[in-house]
Amino acid sequence: MKACALMSDGIDSPVATYLMAKKGVEITVIHANNSPGDDLDKVVRLVRAIAKASGERMVLVTFDHYPNQEAFRAIKPKWFHCLLCKRMMVRVASELAIRRGGEFVIMGDSLGQVASQTLPNLRIVEEASSLPIIRPLIGLDKLEIERIGISMGSFEISIRDQAKCQYVPEKASVKGHLNKLHQLESLVDIGSLVTKSLDSVKEILLQS
């Protein structure tokens, strides 16, 4: 099986990627750059840790997500920003997976952990994907996820130099409405943003 894993430099998504790699899934890791000067060293170290712990080779690709974030910044109400962001990421990830022969997208969501991970919002995010989304952490709590991260060597890397996303609103919706999201997305050229995201994709060399 082949898949793409959307992975940040936080705690959860590296663990989700590791759990699927352990099952023998051939994974392309996708990282969304939230600024022009994103330091990829931390992400590279995380991917190396996952590959070492799972025994599986991995590919790391990045794309520029900050133009999408800037386009969404002007949209009100701002509490839907995280849903707009995640829907765009899964659009890009699912298209990349299809291009690479993947069958699904892996995400590090854990049910109810943050506003975008309530059941209604998980469904709203998934609607934007062309492929199924697999969430191996869905029923785990934070301590369980952290224990796995410690055991496979990603946790200590993830907690270093953690920076809060500059685009997260002060108040985020815990129960979005799909029709509302479609309405807000009509205010920007989603197709053009996806194309530009895909055009910005770069494969990162993972030296041993």
C-alpha positions as CSV (number, residue, x, y, z in Angstrom):
1,M,0.0,0.0,0.0
2,K,1.0,3.6,-0.7
3,A,-0.1,6.7,1.1
4,C,0.7,10.3,1.8
5,A,1.0,11.5,5.5
6,L,0.3,15.2,6.3
7,M,2.9,15.8,9.0
8,S,3.8,18.9,11.0
9,D,6.7,19.2,13.4
10,G,4.4,18.6,16.4
11,I,3.8,15.5,18.5
12,D,0.8,13.8,17.0
13,S,1.3,13.5,13.2
14,P,4.8,11.9,13.4
15,V,3.3,9.2,15.7
16,A,0.4,8.6,13.3
17,T,2.9,8.3,10.4
18,Y,5.0,5.9,12.4
19,L,2.0,3.6,13.2
20,M,1.1,3.3,9.5
21,A,4.7,2.8,8.5
22,K,4.9,-0.1,11.0
23,K,2.1,-1.7,9.0
24,G,4.3,-1.7,5.9
25,V,2.6,1.3,4.2
26,E,4.9,3.0,1.7
27,I,4.7,6.6,2.9
28,T,5.4,10.0,1.3
29,V,5.5,12.6,4.1
30,I,4.0,15.9,3.2
31,H,4.9,19.0,5.1
32,A,3.1,22.3,4.6
33,N,5.3,25.4,4.8
34,N,3.6,28.1,6.8
35,S,6.2,30.8,6.1
36,P,8.8,31.4,3.3
37,G,11.6,30.8,5.8
38,D,10.4,27.6,7.3
39,D,13.3,25.7,8.9
40,L,12.9,22.1,7.7
41,D,15.7,20.6,9.9
42,K,13.2,19.6,12.6
43,V,10.9,17.9,10.1
44,V,13.8,16.1,8.5
45,R,15.0,14.8,11.9
46,L,11.4,13.6,12.6
47,V,11.2,11.7,9.3
48,R,14.6,10.1,10.0
49,A,13.4,9.0,13.5
50,I,10.2,7.5,12.0
51,A,12.1,5.7,9.3
52,K,14.6,4.3,11.8
53,A,12.0,3.2,14.3
54,S,9.7,1.6,11.6
55,G,12.4,0.2,9.4
56,E,10.7,1.7,6.4
57,R,12.2,4.1,3.8
58,M,10.3,7.4,3.5
59,V,10.2,10.3,1.1
60,L,9.7,13.9,2.3
61,V,8.1,16.6,0.2
62,T,7.0,20.1,1.1
63,F,4.7,22.7,-0.4
64,D,4.1,26.4,0.2
65,H,1.0,26.7,2.3
66,Y,1.5,30.3,3.5
67,P,-0.1,31.8,0.3
68,N,-3.3,29.9,1.1
69,Q,-3.1,31.1,4.8
70,E,-2.8,34.7,3.6
71,A,-5.7,34.3,1.2
72,F,-7.9,32.9,4.1
73,R,-6.7,35.5,6.6
74,A,-9.1,38.1,5.0
75,I,-12.1,35.8,5.3
76,K,-14.6,36.5,8.1
77,P,-15.7,35.1,10.5
78,K,-12.1,34.2,11.5
79,W,-13.1,31.2,13.6
80,F,-13.4,29.1,10.5
81,H,-9.8,29.7,9.5
82,C,-8.5,26.4,10.8
83,L,-11.1,24.5,8.8
84,L,-10.3,26.4,5.7
85,C,-6.6,25.6,6.3
86,K,-7.0,21.9,6.9
87,R,-9.4,21.5,3.9
88,M,-6.8,23.1,1.7
89,M,-4.0,20.8,3.1
90,V,-6.0,17.7,2.4
91,R,-6.9,18.8,-1.1
92,V,-3.2,19.2,-1.9
93,A,-2.2,16.0,0.0
94,S,-4.8,13.8,-1.7
95,E,-3.8,15.1,-5.2
96,L,-0.1,14.4,-4.4
97,A,-1.1,10.9,-3.1
98,I,-3.0,10.2,-6.4
99,R,0.0,11.4,-8.5
100,R,2.3,9.1,-6.5
101,G,0.0,6.0,-6.6
102,G,-1.3,6.5,-3.1
103,E,-4.6,5.1,-1.8
104,F,-5.2,7.3,1.2
105,V,-4.1,10.2,3.3
106,I,-2.8,9.8,6.9
107,M,-3.5,12.5,9.5
108,G,-2.6,12.9,13.2
109,D,-6.1,13.8,14.4
110,S,-7.3,12.6,17.8
111,L,-11.0,12.9,18.4
112,G,-11.9,16.1,20.3
113,Q,-8.3,17.1,21.1
114,V,-8.6,20.5,19.5
115,A,-11.5,22.5,17.8
116,S,-10.8,21.2,14.3
117,Q,-10.9,17.6,15.6
118,T,-14.5,17.4,16.8
119,L,-16.6,14.9,14.9
120,P,-18.5,17.5,12.8
121,N,-15.2,19.2,11.9
122,L,-13.5,16.0,11.0
123,R,-16.3,15.3,8.5
124,I,-16.0,18.8,7.1
125,V,-12.3,18.4,6.5
126,E,-12.6,14.9,5.0
127,E,-15.2,16.2,2.4
128,A,-12.4,18.2,0.7
129,S,-10.2,15.1,0.1
130,S,-10.3,13.1,-3.1
131,L,-9.1,10.0,-1.1
132,P,-10.0,8.4,2.2
133,I,-8.4,9.9,5.3
134,I,-6.9,7.4,7.8
135,R,-6.5,8.7,11.4
136,P,-4.6,6.0,13.5
137,L,-4.7,8.2,16.6
138,I,-8.4,8.8,16.6
139,G,-9.2,7.1,19.9
140,L,-6.0,7.8,21.8
141,D,-5.6,10.5,24.4
142,K,-2.6,12.8,24.6
143,L,-0.6,10.7,27.1
144,E,-1.0,7.6,25.0
145,I,0.3,9.5,22.0
146,E,3.2,10.9,23.9
147,R,4.2,7.5,25.2
148,I,4.4,6.1,21.6
149,G,6.4,9.2,20.6
150,I,8.9,8.6,23.4
151,S,9.2,5.0,22.5
152,M,9.9,5.6,18.8
153,G,12.2,8.6,19.3
154,S,10.1,11.5,17.9
155,F,8.8,13.1,21.1
156,E,12.0,14.8,22.2
157,I,12.4,16.2,18.7
158,S,8.8,17.4,18.5
159,I,8.8,19.4,21.8
160,R,11.9,21.4,20.9
161,D,11.3,25.0,19.7
162,Q,7.6,24.6,19.5
163,A,6.1,27.7,17.9
164,K,2.4,28.4,17.8
165,C,0.9,28.8,14.3
166,Q,0.5,32.6,13.6
167,Y,-2.8,32.0,11.8
168,V,-4.7,30.2,14.5
169,P,-7.6,32.5,15.6
170,E,-8.3,33.4,19.2
171,K,-11.6,31.6,18.9
172,A,-12.0,28.5,16.6
173,S,-15.3,26.9,15.6
174,V,-15.9,23.5,17.2
175,K,-18.9,22.8,14.9
176,G,-18.6,24.1,11.4
177,H,-21.2,23.8,8.7
178,L,-20.3,22.5,5.3
179,N,-22.5,24.9,3.4
180,K,-20.9,27.8,5.2
181,L,-17.4,26.5,4.4
182,H,-18.4,26.2,0.7
183,Q,-19.7,29.7,0.8
184,L,-16.5,31.1,2.4
185,E,-14.3,29.1,-0.1
186,S,-16.2,30.7,-3.0
187,L,-14.7,34.1,-1.9
188,V,-11.2,32.9,-3.1
189,D,-10.0,31.0,-6.2
190,I,-9.6,27.6,-4.6
191,G,-8.5,25.9,-7.9
192,S,-5.8,28.4,-8.4
193,L,-4.5,28.1,-4.9
194,V,-4.3,24.3,-5.2
195,T,-2.5,24.6,-8.5
196,K,0.1,27.0,-7.0
197,S,0.5,24.7,-4.0
198,L,1.2,21.8,-6.3
199,D,3.6,23.8,-8.4
200,S,5.6,24.7,-5.2
201,V,6.2,21.0,-4.2
202,K,9.8,20.2,-3.5
203,E,11.3,16.8,-2.6
204,I,13.8,17.0,0.3
205,L,16.8,14.9,0.2
206,L,17.1,12.7,3.4
207,Q,20.7,12.0,3.9
208,S,21.6,9.1,6.2
